[in-house]
Amino acid sequence: MRDFLLFVENRDRFAVGLFRQFKIEETPSRVLIITPTLEQKKWVLEYIRARLSDYEKEILVRSQEEGKKLQEDPPKDNLLPSYNFENFVVGKSNQLAYRICLEVSMNPGVYSPLFIYGGVGLGKTHLLHAVGNRARSNGYKALYRQAVEFSEEMIKSLKEGKIETFRKAYSNVDILLLDDVQFLSGKERTQVELFRVFEALQSAEKQIVLVSDRHPKDIRDVSERLLSRFASGLILEIGLDKETKLSIIKNKLLLFGLPTDKRHIDYVMENTGYSVREIEGFIKTLKFTGIREEQPTQALSKEEDLIKHVAKYFNLRTEDLKRETRERKVLKARQTAMYLCRTLLHMSYSEIARLFGKPDHTSALYSIKKVEEKKQQDRKFAYTLEMLEKSIKKHLGLN
């Protein structure tokens, strides 16, 4: 404390007398000034900005009034009651994640940290809320946040001089549920604060559940020490197999008051991919439009049928995959279709190039190589490719 007051005295002998009225806690890296009122806190912040901004340590300011307010108004848990274990559809591809999450909700700290990853719309967020809701009913204190919300709250706390309050709020829970952690990428200060919270919760044997669309090893621009913490516990991948998709379709048809007969189920199965959000959105639309009867068309060759299937998966038209464009989505779909023509139909590079209207085999060779490289580097893409291969094999009757 003496170092800080000496620094103030050298700048302003009158001000040092005022600072002595406040409680000051000084460590080798920071100074915490606690004022009796919010007005005094505002004065200290303005004075620091004007006269003491070059002090070598981090200066934090808090008022005793804020401390009382924190006790009276704890942070909102942001849990959605509609997401619970009872309405989560369990299948082969998610039953392990479901079982572990259920255990975590009843015994926080048993698997900490727990890291769940998988593609979009597979129920990861649903599981997070289910954990929080069940834990809360068991008397535990749970807190759900998206990574972006965590970052925004941290930045606001820094600006208002409330970073200690922020740290305390996040460290004083039994279960921290953090969604979409891939969005921590590039946010260095947010990563520092999350690391602090992470260490505090782990040392207190509390529970941390993290969700991402990719494996920790595939999250870029995140510090090694934080990634090592993510990977230090249990890592589970969540997917969506055909049987689970079928159960979800039946569940959603019932939910929206539609028949669960074979005609409706097959129609949804054939027109949706492996995403719960896509399935729900399609069924919501189906409730108003009804089943659209398609006119019988001439049978397609296996090559054209494969291209149509891939285009549909990427929400594109068949002709989009053959037109000249630099749109990323179209390029990705075309390269994927070329790759599948090679691996599933065993077409030559020249045949694939002609099928897509390309002048020679080099364009097919390049596209297939790009897909193979991405498959090795991107777990999410590899999973998508695997699901698409299985779907096309069944559709085309391939072994």
Buried (B, 14 or more C-beta within 10 A) or exposed (E): EEEBBEBBBEBBEEBBEBBEEBEBEBEEEEBBBBBEEEEBBBBBBEBBEEBBEEBEBEBBBBBBBBBEEBEEEEBEBBBBEEBBBEEBBBBEBBEBBBEBBBBBBEEBBEBBBBBBBBBEBBBBBBBBBBBBBBBBEEEBBBBBBBBBBBBEBBBEBBEBBBBBBBBBBBBBBBBBBBBBBBBBEEBEEBBEBBBBBBEBBBEEEBBBBBBBBBBBEBBEEBBEEBBEBBBBBBBBBBBBBBEBBBBBBBBBBEEEEBEEEEEBBEBBBEBBBBBBEBBBBBBBEBEEEEEEEEEEEEEEEBBEBBBBBBBBBBEBEBEBBBEEEEEEEBBBBBBBBBBBBBBBBEBEBBBBBBBBEBEEBEBBBEBBEBBBEBBEEBBBBEBBBEBBBEBBEEBBEEE
